[in-house]
Amino acid sequence: MDHFPLNWGRPRNDAIDSYATFPIQQRPTHVPKDVFAAGIQHTQQPIVTGTSVLAIKFKDGVMMAADNLASYGSLARFRDIQRLVPVGEHTVLGAGGDMSDFQYIQGILDDLMIDEFAAGDGNTLGPAEVHNYLSELMYARRSKMNPLWNSLLVGGFKDGKRFLAYVDLLGTTYSASTLATGYGAHIAQPLLRSAVEGKEDTLTEDEARKIIEQSMTVLFYRDARSLDKYQIATVTAKGVHISDSRKLETSWSFAEGIRGYGAQTQ
């Protein structure tokens, strides 16, 4: 007996696989294939994503924060992802959006830094140059209808000047003393503006860290794609420092008074 179902013949209706085999056996055909069948497929939407990145200026430099979560759709899948990375000696990059595209961007920047080092001319790329490079990259990919699905914050300190700017998948760029991506642009940005704007030149590092921590706490309460595990990056004249993962101190006792929470019926 022939034990290979694919050799038993084929159903009369090609749309039905009576023998529960996959794929359905196809007879050789000389009909021209669809010219688009093997076409290049571009990302239609991000899959594994990171949420908000927050950043502010203070008197000695720039501070940035992001949690360690990468969500697979609505599943909190990867809980130890670093979304803040150093770029050279003066710059830190924070990313929200698709994590695979972020890894691709990291690879490009690593190659850029290696080329800059190999030149041996004594020059180093600062945050302004990195941001300009990323804005050109993002706009070029958008123009090819194949964008990198990220919102990026670039912060740094070089030659006594602070730098903080934003670029997204469309190549849109702007700069401000407080920036946020993702859900943080709606929830945390007003908090950051009220606490920082007009005080950038007097705000100490400890005060800036307190503001960032408060904003991250609010985001954890409100953003379903956030995590209570996060990192803070600080860029000053001393260089780039990215902290180990921290844990937010949160309390949900206030929720008992919210209508519809828990076992309440009234």
N, C-alpha and C positions, 0 to 999 in steps of 0.2 A: 504494500500500500504506500502511496505517495503521501508523506507526512508534511509536505510543504503546501499550505493553503493557497499560496500565490500561483501554484501550478495546477490548481483544480479548475481553472477557467475564471470567467468574470461574470458578474450579474448582468442581466439584460439592461438594467437602469444603472448608468454609471454613477448616479448620485446616491445609490444605496450600496452598502458594503455588507452583503448577506453573510459573509464568512468572518466578519469582525476583524479584518486585516487592515493594516494601515502602513503605507499609503495604498490606495486602490491601484491594482495593476493597470498599467497603461500600455496599450499596444503601440508599436512604432508608428509615427505619423510624419508625413512630409508637409503638413500644414505650417506655414510660416508662424513663428512665435510672435507674441506681442512685443513690439519694439521697446516698450516701457517696462517689460517684466524684469529685466536685470538693471533697471535704472538706479541711480544713486538715491538712497533714502536719507533724508535729513531728519534731525530730531524734531518731532512735532510738539512735544511738551516735556518738561523736565520730569525725571523719575525719582531719583534719590536727591532730596533737597534739604538745604539748611535754611533756617528762618533769619531772624533779625540780626543785624550787626549795628552796634552803637559806637559813636566816636565824638569826642569833644576836645577842644583846645583848653589848656590851662597855661599858667604863666611860664612854665619851664618846658613845655612841649605838648605832646598829643597823647590822649588815652583812648583806647579802643577795647570793646568787649563783645564777645559772642559766646553762645552756649556750645556744648559739644555734641549736639544731636543732629543726626542726618535721618530724615524721615523717608520711609518708602511709602509714598502716598500718605495715608493717615496713620500708618504704623510707625511707632517710635523704634526704628530698627537698629540704627547704629548709634551708640551712646558714648563713644569715645573718639569723636572726629575733631581734629584741630582745624578750625576755620580761620584762625589768625596765624599768618606765617610771616617771617622776616624776609625782606628782599634787600640783600646787601647790608650795609652798615647803618643806613640812615632811615630805612623805610619799613613799614609794616603794612601788610595787605589783609583785609578782612573780606570774606565772601559769603553772600547768601545765594540761594538758587541751586542749580544743578551741581552736584559734587563731582561728577566725572568731568564736566567742563572746567571746574575749578582746578582739578588735578592736571588737566591739559594746559591751563594757563600757567600753573606752577612750573611745569616742564619747560615751557617757552621762556619764562623769566629766569629759570636756572641756566639755560643755555645763553641767555643774554648776559647774565652776570659772569659766566665763564669767559665769554668773548671779551667782555670789558676788562677782566682781570688779565687775560692773555695779552691784551694790547700793551700792558706795562708802561702806560704813559703817565701814571700817577693820578689819573682822574677816576672818580667813582660816580656812579649814577645816584642821584638824589631822588626824593619823592616826587618832585615836579616832573622829572624826566620819565620816571616809571609811570606816572599817571598819564602823561602825554602818549607814551608808547601804548598803554592799554586802551586809551580812547581811540587811537588809530586802528588797533587790532579789532576792537569790538565793532567799530563802524564798518571796517572792511568785511568782516564776517556777516554783518547784517546786510550789507549791500549785495552779498552773494546768496542771500535768502537762506543762510545757514548760520544763524546767530549762536553765540555762546550764551547759554541761558543763566546769566549771573548778574547780580547787582554787587558792585565792588566799591569798597572804601579804601582809599590810599592815604595813609598818614605818615608823617615823618618830621624830622628836624635836621636841618643842615645849614651851615654857615650862619648860625644864630637866628634862623627863621623857621617858624612853624609852618607846616603845610597839612591841609586836610581837604580832600576832594572826593567826588563821587563819579562813577561811570557805570552805565548799565548796558544791557544787551543791544540797545539801539544806538549806542555811542553817545548818548546824552551825558553831558558833564556839567557839573557846577560845584562850587566851593562855598563853605560856610563854617562858622565856629562850632556848630553842632550838626551832626549828620546821623541818619538812621536809615536802614534798608528794611524791606519786608513789612511785617505787621508793626514793627517798631516805628516806622515812618508815620503811622497813624496814632499810636498809643504813647510811645516814649518821646517822640520829637517835641511835643508841647511841654513836657516836663523838663527836657534838656534845655530848651530855649529859655524858659522862665528862670532856670537856675544858673545858666551860664552866660547868656548874651549880655554884653556890657561889663562883664566881670572877667573876661579872658585874661587880662593882664594882672589880675590880683588873686585869681583862684589858685590855691596851693594843690599839690599832688594828692594830699590826704582828702581835701574837700572834693576834688574831682572824682576820686575813687568812691567816696560816699554817694555822690550823685549817680554815678554809674551803677552802683550796687542797688540803689533804690529803684532805678529805672528797670534793671534786670528783674527785680522782684515783681514789679507791676506786670512786666511782660509774661513772667511765669504764671501769674494769676489769670491773665487774660488771653494769652496765645496758646491755642491747643497744640501747636507744633513746637513748643519750647520745652526746655529741660531746666532743672534746678542745678545743673552742673555746668560751669562756665569758666572762661579764662579772660584775663585782662592783660592787654599789651600796653606798655608805656614806652614812648620814644622821647628821649631827651638828648642833651648834648653828650651824655655818657654812652648813648647807643640805644639799641632795641632790647627790651626785656619783656618776655612773655611768661606770665605766671603759670604755675601748675594749676590743674583744675580745682576750682573752688565749689563749695556747696552753699546754696542760698539758705538763709534762715527764714523759713516761712511758717505761717500759722493760718489754718483754715477755719478757726473758730468763728470768725465774723460771718461765715457763710450760713450759719444756722438761722440768722435773721432774714435771709433772702427767701422770698416767696418762691416756692417750687423746688427748693433744695431739699435733698434727703427724703425723709419719710413724712414731711408736712403734707397735710391734706387741705388746709384752709389757706 
